[in-house]
Amino acid sequence: MQNINFDDGFKTFTVNGDENRVVRFNPSDFGILTRAEETEQAFNEIGSKLESMGNTDDVSVEQIAQVLRETESDVKRQFDYMFNSSVSDVLFVGQSPIAIVNGEFLFKRILDATMPIIVESISEEKKKAEKKMAKYTEQYK
């Protein structure tokens, strides 16, 4: 069997320096920005859903537990969608993505840690592409 070799842009990241927690995705994939925007909208809807549960006095423990299970599942699904890869199990390591860590949801802390990497990678790749294109378009100026 023949093999096709090329740089596909995927990079490997450890989570909090733990060599056993590794995620792999392409941080310079422009599509990740679109998916991130859609994920943010989904998280806003999830937040509204959770807030509405807290404002209702006649909600049973079972109903709250069901909403929390659905929310955890939704958050994990959105992370996998955003990164276009199965990253949620590695990122959350059995914890609830809506666990509170230092006053913030765990999923928010993860987003805050990954988005600068994505923005920087896209910016770097854009500069490389512009430089290469300039080489070919220079003659037409």
Residue pairs with C-beta under 8 A, 6 or more apart in sequence:
8 26
9 26
9 27
9 28
9 29
9 125
10 24
10 25
10 26
11 24
11 25
11 26
11 27
11 121
12 22
12 23
12 24
13 22
13 23
13 24
13 25
13 117
14 21
14 22
15 21
15 22
15 23
15 90
15 91
15 93
21 90
21 91
21 93
22 90
23 83
23 85
23 87
23 90
23 91
24 85
25 32
25 83
25 84
25 85
25 87
26 32
26 84
27 117
27 118
27 121
27 122
28 118
28 121
28 122
28 124
28 125
29 84
30 122
31 84
32 82
32 83
32 84
32 118
32 122
33 118
33 122
35 81
35 82
35 83
35 84
36 82
36 115
36 118
38 81
38 82
39 78
39 79
39 81
39 82
42 74
42 78
43 75
43 78
43 107
46 71
46 74
46 75
49 67
49 71
50 67
50 71
50 98
53 59
53 63
53 64
53 67
68 96
68 98
71 98
72 96
72 97
72 98
75 88
75 97
75 98
75 107
76 88
76 89
76 92
76 97
77 88
79 87
79 88
79 91
79 97
79 107
79 110
80 86
80 87
80 88
88 97
91 110
92 106
92 107
95 106
96 106
97 105
97 106
97 107
97 110
98 105
98 106
98 107
99 105
99 106
100 106
101 109
102 109
